[in-house]
Amino acid sequence: MEKEVSILTIPEHHLTPGMRQYRDAKKEQPDCIIMMRMGDFYELFYEDAITCSRVLEITLTARGKGEKRAPLAGIPYHALDGYLARLVKKGFKVAIVEQLEDPKKAKGLVKRGIVRVVTPGTVIEDSMLSEKDNNYVMSCWIAGSSVSAAYCDMSTGEFYTTQYDSISGLLYDITKMTPSECILPASLLVDQELVTSIKEKGCYINSIEDFYYKTKNAEELLHNHFTVPASQFGLEDPASISVAGALLHYLISTQKNSLSHIKRVLVRGNAHRMLLDSSTFRNLELVKNNSGEKTHTLLSVIDQTVTSMGSRLLKKWIASPLLQREAIEKRLNAVDELNKNVITREDCITILKDVYDIERLISRVNYGNASPKDVIALRQSLGKVPLLKEKLVVFSSSIMATIKEMDDLQELTRYLQSAIKDDAPLVTRNGGMIQDGFNEELDSLRSIARNSKEFLAELEGKEKERTGISSLKIAYNRVFGYYIEVTKKNLSLVPEHYIRKQTTANGERYITEELKVEEEKILGAQEKIVQLEYDLFQTVLEKIACSTEQIQDVARKIAVLDVLCSLSSVSMQNSYCKPQFVDENVLHISKGRHPVVEKHVQRFIPNDVQLADGETMIITGPNMAGKSTVMRQTALIVLLAQMGSFVSAEECVLGVVDRIFTRVGASDDISSGQSTFMVEMSETASILHNATERSLIILDEIGRGTSTFDGVSIAWSVAEHIYNSVKAKTMFATHYHVMNKLGEKFERMTNYNIAVSEKHGEIVFLHKLVIGGTDQSYGIHVAELAGMPSSVVSRAREVQSLLEKDDSMVRKISVKKLQEQKELGEW
């Protein structure tokens, strides 16, 4: 096994000139794997070679002998993206060292330098990104109980700041936004609880010096980048300026790029969007189910977007429901208008299907790594804008009116049409990209190249006639250039003025003065064509970059249109209704349905939910009857309504809800050493501390993780506290039938149960929510349905009968428990 030695410890005289370049890159980025371009390979040496041979499962070899022996591994340059993706996915930072000059023109050692550092949050390659997901890198700064954060998606140019009242708020947002990487000030790394909490959410952590978080330094950097004061973006809070500036520094220092596609920084306040805690986000299975998959989720049902931009935006709308009635109703009115213009909506969707990912395309243009195919995709997408604007003329709602005001960018589209060939190749260094007629000099060079090829064909014909060698050929290779090839049997016919260049197995290769002169013309023209096309392509990219802000605006508006069309289509396909918002603190749902469950059952039973200000529903009933489904669908209907979507009900009237809280299911938090019951109590405590009278609380089986007596006591006191102090609209499901007494005790608490039909000892779950409590759990019947052995089920019924007859058993248990507590007290 190769001994791992750092190149930084190798004496200078043991390093070759090329190895010193590698060493210098390692000094500059000691926490990175260095990949250095050498010819057709990216090569790695010493500790990086050993690491990558293990992680990437590539061959480990060596260069040099004795004291100059260096462990070596390499990957072909054309396979970089695949290997880079694997390294980044495992959390490695990778510094790319490129050749900074043409090796053919270099005098001595080719100049090399780091052109970019790739980290999980700074990936821009399409092959390494999910087209339907954002890839955020974030930074945060904590001052007392106040937390500031900045987020950036390098692939789209999105950049915003936000603030939280606690670290919990930060962690909730990390759950929703799923950033790939978090940048912390070095001083915060000592907070291991915070570091661990962030890492547990699948987010890699890197750090920079606290110096870059100083407000003065951050403000100066922001001003230099955006060329206007941060205050013009509404960025005035010192902590927000600090965190935005520090993140921008990290991006610039790793990307070695001006990042010209980041045109603005937004300030997102939590006052206008609903904060969903991690538990609620998980329990409602909004974008991932409990198995971590994307199937059987709310997103999977309502996402009929046809563009990548729209799909990413829809996820944001789901994760951040609105809190302002006016903003919600603007979205609802737009969906309603699309529902009333189905043919036009379908025409828009058809057009949108031909729109590529404009957000990421314009980012690559600014970044400098756009290909001719990217420009063609951008041109095609911008060409669809006038068609969309024509279709949108019939709409008048506020949001639709804003969308149809987008710039059609037709001057730029025409320019791109005249510049780039439809069949342009993927790479920029081989020519074949630029249209004929776009540039006079290029046309002239192409004419020379074309005419010279015709001349070569004529010359070959003349030589065949002159020599009498019918098999004579004029061919080309990179070593000898153009040559005349003659087979062995015709060598006696070769003229004296032919100059022999090479002997092959089948004959001889020759040149002539006339051929040499023409070769210089052809190769000179071809070389100039390739270089000129490359230069012209860079000019085209610069021209596109001048319209970055307009193109980004078009991308944002197309994304909104795509989402609205999706919500409209889904609402009509599934018979959703338009929710009606009122000022009163009420929630009235008529014939509500679970939007996900109804797609996977033959017949779904709808239910009504009526909750007024401060009311609590105590819901009892057996397992499998549908208590959890009714509660979850209520929460999802509220969330859908406040994200601006129609809802899965016949009618829905509600006041704006400020938070949705759920405590559903049971799971241990093994990583932090918390039991099921402790997790349950922690989540319940959070609800009691943060809910308000405008909140919706969903509680399922509180207290079941401990003894019956403790559980009932906790469940009872929690319900009382919510009713008396929090006054939130609440749905409280329980197996503790004694909780029905709360409905008799408190005026605004009502008992409900999930109806069950029982005939001849058999029961049928009706899945219908009805008024009134129940004292039946049907647990044994559920056990039978689950496939429990018949002998066990029979014995359970016997024991149940004995226990019901002998109620003294309960009293004996109580006495025993008191005795145990007394003995523990004496001990």
N, C-alpha and C positions, 0 to 999 in steps of 0.2 A: 504493500500500500504506500502511495506517494506521501512523503512527509510534507505537511502544509507549512510553507514558509512565505512570509510577506515580502513582496518586492521592495517595500520601504526599508527593509533591513539588509538588502544586498549592497555590498560595496560598489561604488561608482565604477571602478575599473573592471568589474565583472559584468557590466551591462553594455550591450551593443548600443549604437545610436538609436535604433528603433525601440529597444527596450527602455531607453531613457525617456523616450516620449511616453511610453506606457506608464513608467514610474511617475512622471510629472502629472499625468492625468489622475493617477491614484492619490497623489499628494493633494491635488485640488479637490477631489471628491473621495475621501477615504472610506466613507460609508456606502460607496456604490460598487457594483460590479462593473468593471471597465470592459467595453467591447470596442476593439480598435480595428478599423478597416485597413486591411493589408491586401491589396489586389482584389481578388474575387471572394475574399473571406473576411469575416469579423473574427479576430483572434483574441484569446484570453490567455493570460500567463499567471504563473505562480498560484497564489491562493484562490484567485478567481477561476482559473482553469480547473482546479481540483473541485471547487464548489459546483461549478456548472456541469462538470462531467458526471457528478453524482445526481444533481437535481434534474438535469436535462437528459441524462443517460446517453451522453455522447462520449466518443473515444478520447481518452487522456493519453497524450504522447509527450514528447519533450523536444526542445530545440537546444543545440549546443551540447558540449561535453565538459566533463570535469566540473570546475568551479563555475563555469558559465552555463551549465545545464539548467534550463528553465522549463518547468511543467507547462504544457501547451494543450489547448483545446480550441477548436474553431467551428464556425458554422458558415455555410454559403451565404453570400450577401442577399441573394434573392429569397432566402428562407428566414430572414430576420424576424418578421412579424410574428410568425408562429412560436419561435423560441422566446421572443421578448414577452409575448402574452403569458407563457408558462411561468417565466420568472416573476413577472409583475403580479400574477395571480397568487403567487406564494409569498408576496410581500417584499420582494427585493427591489431596491432602487438600482437602476441601470444607467450608466453614463455612456453615451454613444460618441466615439471618437472617429471623425471622418477625415478624409484627405482634403486639405484645404486648397490644393492646386492640382492641375492636370499632371499626372505622373510623367507624361510624354514631354512636358515642358519644364519639369523640375530640374534644377541644377543640384545634384547631390541628393540628400535625403528629402523625401516628400514631406511638406509641412502638414502636420496633423494637429487637431485640437478638438476639445469637447464642444459639440454643437447642441447637445440636449441631454437632460437627465429625465429619464422616464420613471414615473412612480405610479402607484395604483390610481391616484386621483388626477394625473395629468396626461392620461392616455388620449390620443386623438385619432389613432388608426381605426378605420371602420371595422377592420377584421377583429379588433380587440374590444369592440363596444357592442352592447345590445342596442339595436335600433329603437326599441320601445322604452328604454330606460335612460334616465340621465346618469351621468357619472360625475358626482360632485367631489370636490376637495374642499374642506372647510378648515376654519381656524377659530379658536375661541379664546376668550380672555375673561377671567373671573376676578371680581372685586367685591369682597364680602358676599352678600346674597345675590348680587346682580351679576348676570352672565350675558356677555355679548358674543355674537358669532357672525362670521361671514362665510358665504357659500359661493363657489364658482364651478360652473361646468365648462371646462376648457373646450369641449367639442362644439358648444353652441354659443359661447360668449356670455352666457347668463352670469350675473354677479350681483349678489344682494347681501344686505346685513339685516340682522334681527336681534332682539333682546328678550331675555327671560328673567322671571322673578326668582328662579331657583335652578339648581343643577338638574332637577327632575324635568323641568321644561326643556332643557337642552337635550337630555336623553330621550324624551318623547319625540322631539323633532328628528333626532338621529334615526330613531326607529322608522319614522315615516319617509324621510328623505334618502335614507340608506347611502350616505356618503362613503366613498371608497377609502378616503384618507383624511385624517385630522391632524392639523398642525397646531402644536402647543408651544407656548413659551417655555424655554428650558427650565425655568423655576417651577413650572407646574408639574414636571415629571415626578416630583417627590410625592404628589398626591396619588398614591397607588390605587386608592379606591376609585378615583375618577378615571385613571388610565385603564384599569381593569374593566370598568363599566362600559367604556367606549369600545375597547377591543372585543368585548363579548357580543357587541352588535355587528361584528364583522368589519370593523373599520380599522385600518392600519394607522399607526401613530408615528409621526415624525416631528422633530422639534427644530426651532430656530432660536437664536439669542433674544433675550428680553429687549435688547436695544431696539429691535425693529418694531416693537409694540409701543415705543414711546410716541405719544401723540404728535409731537412736533415732527419727528422723522417720518411718521406715517402720513401726516397731512402733506408734507412736502413731496413725498413719492406719488401720492394720489394726484396732486396738482400737476406734477410733471407728466404723468400718464394721460390724464383727461384734459389737460390744458385749461381747466377752469377750477375754481375753488370747490372743495367738497360740498360746501353749503348749497351750491346750485343744484345738487342732487337731493337736498334735504338732509344731508349727512352732517349733523352739527354736534351730536353727542360725542364727547372725547373718547369714550370706550369703543363706540362703533367706528370712529375714525381709526383708532389704534388697530382694531382687529382687521379692518378692510385693508389698511396699508400694509400690515404684516403679511396678509395672505397674498397681496399683489407682489410684494418683495419675493416671496417664496416662488411664485409662478415665474417671475422674470428671471430669477437666478437659476431656476432649473431648466427653463425653456430657451434661454439665450436668444430671446425673440422679443420684438416690440409689443406683441399681443394686441395688435391694432384692432382685432375683432371684438375686444372688450371695450365697448363704447360708452357704457354707463354703469353706475352702481345704484341699485334700488334700495330703499329703506322699507322693510316690511314690518309693520307693527302687528302685534297679536290682537290688537283691539278690534280688528275687522275680520278676523278668521278664527274659527273654533279650534281650540287646542284639544287634540285627541291624545289621551295618554296611551302608553305602550299596551296596557291591558285591554283597553277598548279596541285599539287598532288590531290587536291579535284576535280577540274574542269574536269580533264581528266578521272576521275573515274578509277584509276589504280587498286586499291585493294578493295575499297569499293565504292558503288554507292552513289548518293546524299541522299539516304534514310538510309545510314549506313549499307546496306546489302552487301553481297559478290557476289550476282548475277548481271549479266549484267555489268561486269567489265572486264578490260583487263586481269586480272589474271584468271578470270573464263574461258576465251577463250583459253589461252595458257598453262594453268596448266594441263598437263596430266602426271605429275610425279606420280610414284608409291611408293615412299618412303617418310616418314615424313621429312627426311633430305633434300631430293631434293625439296620438296615443300617449306620448309623454305628458302632454298638458292634462289629459283626462285623469291620469294618476294624481296629478297635483290637485285637481279639483276635488277628487275623492278624499285626499289626505287633509284638505283644508276647507271645510264647509264655511260658508259666509255667515256673518253675524249682522249684516245690515240689510234690512228688509228691502230697501230700494235696489241695492245691487242684486239681491236674489231675484227679485221680480223682473229685472232687466233680462236676466238669463232665461227665466221662465217664459217671458213674452216672446223672446227670440225663438225658443223651441216651439211655442204655440203657433207662431207665424209660419214656421217651416212645416208644421203639421197641416196647416191650411193650404199649403202650396206644394203638395207632394210631388208633382211632376217636375217642378223647378228644383226641388230638393234633390231628386234623383239625378237630374241633369248635373247639378253641382257635384254630387258624389262621383259621377262618371268622370268629370273633369279632374277632380282631386286625385283619382286613382293614378293619373299620369304625372303627378307632382312628386318630385324626389325630396330628399331631406335638405331643404334649402338652408336651414339653420347650420347644419354641419358642413354643407358645401361652402358657404361663404366664410365659415371659420377656417377651412382648409386653404381657401384662396388667400386669406390674410396671413395665415401661418406660413404660406410659401410651399406647401407640399401638395397642392391640388394637381391632379393629372388632367390631360386633355379630356378623358371620359367624364371627369367631374364638371368641367366647363360645359360639355355637351348636356349633361344632366341639368345643370343650372339653367342653361339656355332654354331647354325644353320646358322646365318648370315655370320660368318667367313668361314663356310664351303662352301659358294657360291663364295668366292673370286677366288679360282683356276678356277672355271668354267667361270667366267667373264674374267679372264686373257687369257684363251684359246680363247674365242670369239674375244678379242681385238687384237689378233695377226695381223689381216688383216689391221689394221688402222695405218697410219703413220703421220697424222697431229700432230702438236706440242702438243696440249692439250691431245689428245688421247694417244700419246706416253708417256706423263707424267702419265696419269691414269693407264696405264697397267704396270707401274713400281711399283705399290703398293705391299707391303709385303703380301705374302699369309698366313702367320701366321699358317701354318699347324701343326707345333709342338705343339702350344698352343691348336689348335682345337682337335688334337688327345688326348692331356692330358685331356681336358674337356670331351671328349667322354668316357674316361676310368674312370672319376671321378663321373659324375653326371648321375643319372638314367633318362631315357626318361620320365617317369611318376612321377618325383619328385613332392612333394606337394608345395604349395605356401609359407608355413611358414617354418622356420628353426628350431623350437624348438621341433618338434615331431618326428624327424628322418625320415627314408624312402627316403633319398636324395642320398646317396653315393652308387656307384656301388659295387657289389660283386667283390672281387679280387683287389680292390684299396688299401686296408689296411689290413694287416695280423691280427692285434689285433681286428679290427672290424669283420672280418670274423669269428674269434674264438668266440667272444661274440655272434654273430648271430647263430653260431652252437649250443652253449649252450641253447640259447633261443628256437631254433627250436626243439632240442632234448627234452628239458624239456616239451614242449607242447605235444610232442608225448607221453612222459612219463605220463603226466596228463590224456591223453586219455586212455592209458593202465590202469592207476590206477583206473579211473572211471569204466572201464569194470571189473576189479578184484573185486572192492568193491560191484558192483551189484551182481556178482556171489557169493561172500562171504556172503553177507547179505541177498540175495534173494529179494532185493528191486529193481525192474526193472526201477522204475522212478527216482532213485537216480541220482543226477547231481553234477558235480564239476563246480563251477562258480566263478566269480571274481567281486568285486567292490572296490572302492578306500578306503572305510572306514575299511573293514574287511580283504581285500586281498582275497586270495583263500579260499573257504569253500565248504563243502559238504551239499547239500540241500536235506531234506527228507520231504515228505508230511505227513500230520497228520495221515492218515490211516495206515502209515507204521512205526510210531514211536515205536511200540512194538518190531520191528525187529532191532532197533539200537543197535550196540555192545557197551559194557561197556567202551572200550578205546576211544570212540568218546567224544570229549570235546565240550559241547554246547556253542555257541557264541551268538545266537540271535533267538528270537521267532518271527515268522511272522504270518500273517493271515492264511496262507495255510500250515504252518508247522514249522520246526526247521532247523537252520543252525549250522553245526558242523565243527570242525577241528580235525586233527590228527597230531601226531609228524612227521610222514612221509610226510604229505602234507606241513607242516610248513617248513621243511628242503628244499623241492623242491621250495616252494614259494620264499625263500631267494635267491636261485640260479637264478630263473626266473626274479624276480624284480630287483635284483642286476645287472644282465646282461642287462636287458632292460634299466635301468637307465643309465648304463655306455654306452650303444649303443647310446642313445639320445644325451648324452653329447659329446661323441667321434665324432659322425656325425656332430654336431655343430662345434666342433673344427676343424675338417677336412674341413668343408665348408669354414670356415674363412681362412684356408690355401689356398684353391682354389682361393678365392677372392684376396688374397695377390699375388698369382702367376699371375692372370690376370692383376692386377694393375701394375705389373712390365713391362707389354707391353702396357701401356696406350698411350704413344706417337705414337707407330706404329698403334694402333687401331684407334686413333683419325685421323691419316693421312689417313687410309683406309676409314673412315667415310666421310672425306672431299672429297676424290676422287670419292667415290660412289655417293655422292650428286651431284657433277659436271656432272658425266656421266648421272645420272637420268635427270637432267635439259636439257642437250644437246639432249638426246633421246626424251624428251617431245617437245622441240622446233622443232626437225626434224619431228616428227610425225605430229605436228600441221601444219608445213609449207607444207607438202605434201597433207594433208587432205584438206587444204584450198587454195591450189594453190598460195602460197606465193613465192616471188622471192628473190634471194640473192642480197642485196643492194651493190652497187659499190661505194667505197669511193675514192675521189679524193682530191688533194691539194687545188683546187679552192673553193672559198666560194659560192657554188651553191646548189640549191635543185631542182632536176628535178624528178617528179613523174609521171609515165605514168599509167593511169587507176588505180589510187589509190582507196582503199575501206576502209570504217571504219570497223576494225576487229570485233567489238562487234555488231554494228547495222546490219551488213550483215547476222549475225546468226539469226536475229529475224524478217526479212522481206522476202517476197516471191521473190522479185527481187530488187537487189541493183544496182543503177546506178553509175558506176565508174567515176572518174574525173581526169583530168590532172592538175598538178600544176607545174609552171615553175617560179622559183625565182632565180635570179642571185644576185651578190654582191650588197647590198644596195637597192634592189628593194622592192617596196610596191604594194600590190594588194588592191585596194579599191573595196569592194564587196557590191553591193546593191541587193535588192530583197525582196519579201514579207516574212512575218513569215510563217513557215512551209515549205518553199521552199527548205531548206537544207543548208543554209549558215553556220550554226554552225557545222553541220555534216562534211562538207568539211574541215573546219578549224581544228576541233578536230582530224579528221582522219590524217591530215597532221602532226600534232604534235605527234600523236601516232606512225605513220610510222617512224618518226625521232627517237623517243624514242626506238622503237623496234630495229631499225638498230643499235643504239649505245649500246644497251644491248647485242648485238651479235646474234640477231634473224633475220631470214628472215622476209620479210614485206608483208603486204597485198596490193600488187600492181603487175602490169605486168612488170614494170621496175622502178628502183630507183637509181639515181646517186646523191651523196651529198658529201659536205665537212663536216668535223666534226663540230657540233654545240656545243658551250660552255654552253649555257643555253636555256631552253624553258620557255617562259613566257606566261601565259594566263590570260586574264581578260574577263571572260565569266559569264553571268547570273547576277542576282541581289539578294542580301540578306542583311537584317539588321543584325548588330552585337549588339543585345540588351544588352548583358552582359557588354559591354564597353560603351554603350550609343551612338553608332554610327549608323547613318541612312544608308539606302541603298546607297545614293549618296556619303556619306562620305567614306564608305567602298570602293566604286568604285574609288574615287579620291585617296585614300591612296594606293590602289593596283596599280593604274596607275602610281602614283608618284614613287613607288618602282621600277617599270619596267624602267622608264626613268632614274633613278639613277644607275641601276645595269646592264642594257643590254649593249652589245658591238656589234661591226659589225659582230661578229661570232654567234650572238644569233638568235633565231627564236621567233618572237613576234606574238601572236594571240590576237586580240582585237575585242570584240563583243559589239556593241551598246554603245560606250563610250559617256557619256553625256546625256543619256536618263532620268536620275533621277532628272533633273531640267527643267527649262523652255526651250522652243525650241531655243530661241536666245542664252541663256547661253550654252546650250548643243552643238549647232552647233559650237559656238566659241571655246569651249574647245576641241571638237573633231578635228576641223581644226588645231588648234595650236599644239595638241599632234602629229597629223600625220606629220605636218611640222617639228617639233622638231626631231622626229625619223628619218625622211628623211635627214635633214640637219646635225644633230649632232651625233645621235646614229649610223645611217646607217645600222641598222639590217634588215634582211629579215623579212618582215612584211605582215600579212594578216589582213586587217582592214574592218570589216563588219559594215554597218551602214544603218539606215533608212533615214538619212539626205541626200536627193538626191543632194543637193547643193555640197556635197563632191565630186561629179563627176568632178567638175571643177579643182580639184587638179590633176586629170589625164591629163588634158589639159595644166596645168601650169608647171608640173615637168616631165622631160624626163623619169625618172626611176619609175614613178608611173603609174600604168595601171588600168583602170576601168574594172571591171567584174560584171556580174550579174548572178543570177540563173534563167535559162530560164523558161518562163511560156507560155503555149498555151492558147489563148483566142478565143472561138468560140461561137457566138450567146449568148453572155453575160455570158457564163460559162467558167471557167478557169481550167486548168490542170497543176499541178506542175510537171515539167519535171526533176527536181533535177540535171540539167546539168549546169556546170559552163562554161559560154561563155564570150568572150571579149565584152566589151561595158557596159556603164552604163544604168540605167533605172530610170524613174521618176514615176513608178507605185508601190504602196504598197499593193494594193488589201486587205486592212485591213477589209473592210466591208464583202468581200467574206469569209475571215477567220472567222469573227464573225458568219457568217451564218453557216459555217461548224462546228463551236463550239456549235451550237444548240441555238443560240440567238433567242428569239421570232420573228416571221416573221414581226410583227408590228414594232418592234424596228429596224429590218434590213431595212424595207421599209422607215421608217422615217429617218434613217441614210443616205440613198441614196438621199432623198430629201434635207436634210441639206447640204450634200456634194455638190450637184448641185448648191445650192444657194451660198455656200462659193466660189466655183470655178468661178461663174459668178461675184460675188461681191468682187473683190480683194481688194476693198477699205477697207474691214473689217480688213485686216492685217495692213494697214496703220493706221487705227483708234486705233488698239491695241497698235501700236508703240507709237503714240502720247500720249495715256493714260498712258503708262508705263513711258515715259519721264516726264509727269506732276507729276506722283506719286513720282518719284525720286527727282524732284525739291522740292516738298512739304516736303518730308522727310528731305532734306538738310536744308530747312529753319527752320524746327522744331528742 
